[in-house]
Amino acid sequence: MPELRDKTKSIARTLVWEDVEPYLLEAQNLDIKPKITDALLIELLTYLDVETQDDLVFNMLLDGGVYTIKGKRFVFSGLKASLSYYTYARLTNNLNYDLNRSGLTEHNDQYSLKTEIVQRKTMRMDAVSTADAYMSECLHFIKANVDRFKMFECSPVRMKNNIRLRTIGD
């Protein structure tokens, strides 16, 4: 979902896309995919490769919006918002580090203070919590439109409080 960088808030002016992209792909494959299933992720990625993206339900899943179920209105932020926070959570653990021939080093000069591990953990947990909340909204939207997202029903994996339960047997 490369167009994510155009739809989300800026993290830092000095970050280049090539540094963020590996974390985005990790978040997409390790955080998003287990929750929405391989089939739906493939469908979304295929949809994003099409030149004219005119499917209103897919656009709403990606960008968020307002929808109605049984007379009740719901608003959600969309899958791109969730993905951006999962990506940010992965970045917080790795931004100050560089792997080179000397080993793993932390960028720290006379003008910067070392970020404590507790601060990074707090930032990561906050970002993951926000991403999970946005993802929960997306899953609610998917379940409300299950007729459009038939590929979502076939998943044997269900997520609950970051515990992965697999269906065994029939």
N, C-alpha and C positions, 0 to 999 in steps of 0.2 A: 504494500500500500504506500508507494513512494509519495503520492500527493499529500500524505499526512503532514509533511513539513509546511505545506501551504495553509493548513486549516487549524493549526494549534498555536498556542502561545510560545514565544521564544524562550529558550532556556538560558542561553548565553550567546553573546555576539561572536565570540571567538571560536565556537564549535563549528566544525565543518561537517557537512553531510556524511562524508566517508567515515568519520569517527562515530557517528550516531547510528548509521545503517546496520552494523552488526547487532547492536542492542535492540534495534527495532525488529529485526528478523528473529532474534531470540524471543522477544516478547510475543511476537505473532505466533511463533511455533510452539513455545513452551507455556505461555500464559493464556492466549486466546484460543488456540486450536483445541485443546482438551475440553474447553467449555462449550464451543459451538459445533464441534465435530469436524473431522477431516472433509466430509462431503460438502458441508456448508462453506467452509473456508475455500475449498477448491472452486465452488460456485461463485463466491465473492471475487476471488482473484481473477477468474475467467471474465466475470462481468466488468471488472476494472480495466481489463485489456481491450474491451470493445470500444470502438471509437465514439459511438453515441450511447451514452449511459442514461436511458430514459425510463428505467424501471423505478417507479415512485417508491415501492416498498423497499427495494435494495438501497436506494438513495437515502431513505429515512433511516434504515438500519445503520448505515455508515455515518450519516451526519446528524442524526437525531431529529426530534420534532415532537409534534403533538398528535396523539391518536386516541380513539374512543373505543371502549369495550363496554357493552351493555349500558350505555348512557353515561358512563364515567369517563372523564378525560384524564389522560396521563401525558406527562412530558418527560422526555429523556434526552440525554446528551449524545448518544450514538457510539458506535464501535470505535470510531477514530479517537474520540476522547479517552475511552478506556485504554486503547492501545498506546496513546501518548503517555498516559500515566504509568502504565507497565514499563514502557521504555525508559521513562524518567527514573523509575525505581531502580532499574538495572544500571543506569548511568551513575546514580549517586554512589554506588559502591566502587566504581572504577574510574571516575573522572581524574582523580589526582595521581593515578598510578601509570607507569609506563614500563612495559616489559622490553628489556634490551639485553645485549650480551653480558651486561653486568648483573643481570637479574631483575627482580621487581624493584623499581625505585619510585619514591614519592616525590612529586614536584613540590619543592619547598625552598624559597629563597628568602632574602632579608626582608622583603616586603610582604610576605604572606605568613599566615599562621597555619599550623598543622590542624586539620580537621580531626577531631576526636572520633574514635570508632562509634561511641555512643551517639554522637550527633548524626553520623551517617546512617546508623541503624534506625534512628528515629525518623529521619527523612525518608528512608526507604519504606518503613512500615506505614508512614502517613501516605506516601504515594500509592503503595499497594492497596491500602484501605480505600482510597479514593477510586482507584482503578476497579476494585472489586464492586464498589457501589455502582459505578457506571456500567459494569458488565452485568450486574444483577438487573438493571433497568433494560439492557439490551435483551437479556434472556426473557424477561417479561414480555417485551415486544415480539420476540420470535414466537413465543408460546401463544400469544394473542393472534398471530398470523400464521399459525401452523399449517394452514392450507397452502400458503405460499412457500413455506420453508419445510416441505415434506422430508427433505434430506436430513433435517435436524432430528426427527423422530427415531431414526435408525441407530442412534448412538448407544453403545453399551456402557459408556462412562458417564457418571453423574457426579457433579461437584457439590460439596456441602462443607462450608467452613474450611476450605483448602484441604479437605480429606477426599481422596479419590476412591470411590467405590466402584467396583466392576461387577457386572451381572454375571453370575456363574450358573450355567445350566439354562433351562427354559425360562 
